[in-house]
């Protein structure tokens, strides 16, 4: 069994932390955008569009079907 190269271990750890930091930042940015959209629509007295608040990835397919369009045909 070969021993792990300490330099490789450090590189893997740095890559992991960079990925984790990017994911955390993306989640923060997404929350800021969601809050801003909610505030904007609330100030206007409007309902936030379903596509902005619903986390269902199939909403677009459902929307196309409700319009009588084939979701598989671009």
C-alpha positions, 0 to 999 in steps of 0.5 A: 500500500503506498503512502499518500503524498502530503502535497497531493493531500494539501491540493485536494483539501484546497480544492475541496475548500474552494468548492465549498466556499463557492457553493456557500457564496452561490447560496448567499447570492441566491438568497439575496436575489430571492429577498430582493425579488420578494421585496420588489413585488411586495412593494408593488402589491403584486404576487411574486411570479411562480417561477421565482418562488417555486423550487420545482424544476418541472414548473417550466414543463407544467407551464408549457403544458398549460399553454397546450405546447409540447415541452419536448419540442423547442 
